[in-house]
Amino acid sequence: MASSRTDRTRGLRQSAGRAEERAWGALRGGRIEGHKFRRQHPVGPYFADFACDRLRLIIEIDGGVHRLDDVAARDVQRQQALEALGWTVIRVTNDQVFEAPEFLVEAVKAYARRMNG
């Protein structure tokens, strides 16, 4: 029997939006310099849209709802909690994923370079 956490992860993957699907196409399978990302990866009490354990890097894809004040405030608290756990969070909007998909790839590469000196 699968755990409730596994069930939640599976459900989040199945309900991913188009922007998340497109971002996953760029991140999956170590396509960015061999860095392996996982989708809807549990980190503390949260589920990161995408996470790379080796880099301690989280990618969050933000749709229009994240512009609402209450959602944005929760995002700030969530990001601070993730950073307190030792993770770095890069936020990317749906528009960036569709209009400039290379932005996500370049952001990950730049972060990896900074981490590797």
C-alpha positions in Angstrom: 0.0 0.0 0.0 1.4 3.4 -1.0 1.9 6.1 1.7 -0.3 9.2 1.7 2.8 11.2 0.8 3.4 9.0 -2.2 -0.3 9.3 -3.2 -0.1 13.1 -2.9 3.1 13.2 -5.0 1.5 11.1 -7.7 -1.7 13.2 -7.6 0.4 16.4 -8.0 2.2 15.0 -11.0 -1.0 14.0 -12.7 -2.5 17.4 -12.2 0.5 19.3 -13.5 -0.2 22.3 -15.7 1.1 22.9 -19.2 4.0 25.1 -17.9 5.1 22.4 -15.5 5.0 19.8 -18.2 7.1 22.0 -20.5 9.6 22.7 -17.7 9.8 19.0 -16.9 10.8 18.4 -20.5 13.8 20.7 -20.0 14.8 19.3 -16.6 14.2 15.6 -16.7 16.8 12.9 -17.2 19.8 15.0 -16.3 19.4 17.1 -19.5 21.0 20.1 -17.8 24.7 19.2 -17.3 23.7 15.9 -15.8 21.8 17.4 -12.9 18.9 15.1 -11.9 15.6 16.7 -11.0 12.6 15.1 -9.5 9.0 16.3 -9.9 6.8 17.1 -7.0 9.6 16.1 -4.6 8.8 16.2 -0.9 11.1 18.7 1.0 10.2 19.0 4.6 6.4 19.5 4.9 6.3 20.8 1.3 6.3 19.4 -2.2 8.7 21.2 -4.6 7.6 21.5 -8.2 11.1 20.3 -9.2 14.1 19.6 -6.9 17.7 18.6 -7.5 19.1 17.0 -4.4 22.8 17.3 -5.5 22.5 21.1 -6.0 19.9 21.5 -3.1 18.0 23.5 -5.7 14.2 23.9 -6.1 12.5 25.2 -9.1 9.0 26.6 -8.6 6.7 27.3 -11.5 4.3 30.1 -10.7 1.0 30.6 -12.5 -1.1 33.7 -12.4 -2.7 32.8 -9.0 0.7 33.5 -7.4 0.2 37.2 -8.1 -2.6 37.3 -5.6 -1.5 38.9 -2.3 -2.5 36.1 0.0 -0.9 33.5 -2.3 2.3 35.6 -2.7 2.5 35.9 1.1 2.3 32.1 1.5 4.9 31.7 -1.2 7.3 34.0 0.7 6.8 32.0 3.9 7.2 28.7 2.1 10.4 29.9 0.4 11.9 31.0 3.7 11.1 27.7 5.2 12.7 25.8 2.3 15.8 28.1 2.5 16.0 27.4 6.3 16.2 23.7 5.3 19.3 24.5 3.2 17.6 24.7 -0.2 17.8 27.5 -2.8 14.6 28.4 -4.6 14.4 29.7 -8.2 10.9 31.0 -9.1 9.9 31.0 -12.7 6.6 32.2 -14.1 4.4 30.3 -16.5 5.0 33.1 -19.0 8.8 32.7 -18.7 8.5 28.9 -19.4 6.5 29.5 -22.6 8.1 32.8 -23.9 11.7 32.2 -22.9 12.2 28.5 -22.1 16.0 28.9 -22.2 15.7 31.1 -19.1 15.0 28.1 -16.9 18.0 26.1 -18.4 20.3 29.1 -18.1 19.2 29.8 -14.5 20.1 26.2 -13.5 23.4 26.3 -15.3 24.4 29.6 -13.7 23.4 28.3 -10.2 25.4 25.1 -10.8 28.5 27.1 -11.8 28.2 29.2 -8.7 28.0 26.1 -6.5 30.9 24.5 -8.2 33.1 27.5 -7.9 
